Amino acid sequence: MAWILLIIAGLLEVVWATSMKYSNGFTVFWPSVLTVVTMVISFGLLSVAMRSLPLGTSYMIWVGIGAIGAFIAGIILHGEAVNVARVAAAALIVAGMGLMKLSA
């Protein structure tokens, strides 16, 4: 169950990071509200998952899901560049997450 909560927390990290972009520095009301609400829930689920998962593993997986998700959201929603270096960096994050999961 902890892994499921951790994955949901990571996905919510993608939501709050994306909505933070749309909040325009917390000057647009609804994206700002979505950012704060999903941030609180994401942190809460992360803390519950950490009750039974190691700190380093939990945090790395959470950040990794958020980083990869934000990378993909940036490409899809904001037309950010897709090039070999950026894709390679994302692949290294995924590889690190996989290795961390295997070692947990």
N, C-alpha and C positions, 0 to 999 in steps of 0.2 A: 504494500500500500504506500510506503514511503516513496518508492520510485515513481508511482503514478502522481502523487502530490508534487514531487519535484519537477516532473515534466510539465504539469499544469502551471506551476509557479514560473517555469522558464518561458512557457508560451505567453503567460500574462506579462512577463518582462518585455516581450516583443510588442505587446499591445501598448504598454505604458510608454515605451521608448518611441513608438510610432506616433501615438497621440501627443506626446510631448513636442514632437516636431510640428504637428498641426496646431498646437497651442500658441505658437509664435511667442515663446518666452513667457508663457502663462498670461497672455493678453487676450486670448480667445476663450470664452467661458466653458463651453461643453467639452472641448478637447482637454482643457485644464482639469475639469472634474474627472473625466475618464482617466487621465494620467494619475491623479492622486488616488482614486479608488482602486484601480488595478495595481498600482504600486503597493498599496497597503495589503491587498489580498496576496499579491505575489510574495512579499516579504513574510507574511503570516504563514503561507504554505511552505515556504522555504524553512522557516523556523520549526514547523511541525515535522518536516522530513528530516531535519537535522537531529531530531530526538533519537533516531535509530540509524542514521547514515553518518559516516565520517564527515567532519567539517570540510576538509579539502576536496573530497569527492563531491559533496553536495554543492559547494560553492562553484567549483569548476563546471559541473554539468549545468547548473543554473545560468551561469554567465555564458557558457558556450551556446546553449539554446538561444539565449537572448541575442548574442552576437551574430550567430548565423541567421536567426530570424530577422534581425534588423538589417543585416546585409541583403537578404532576399527582399524584404519590404522596401528598402531603398531602391533596389533595381526596379521592382514592379511599380511602386507608387510614385517614385521621384525621378525615374530615368537615370539613376546613377550608373556610372561606367561599369562595364563588365570587361575585364581584361585578364590576361594570364596571371599576373601578380596577385590581383585581388582574389581570384578563384583559388589559386594555390594557397594563399593565406587562410581562406575559409576551409579548404581541405585539411590544412594542418590543425586547425581548431577542432574539426570533426575527428581527426585521427587522435588527437590528444584526449578528447572526451571518451572515445572508444577505449583507449588504453587505460584511462583512469577508471572506467567502469569495470574493465576486466580485472584490474588490480584491487578492486574494493571487496 
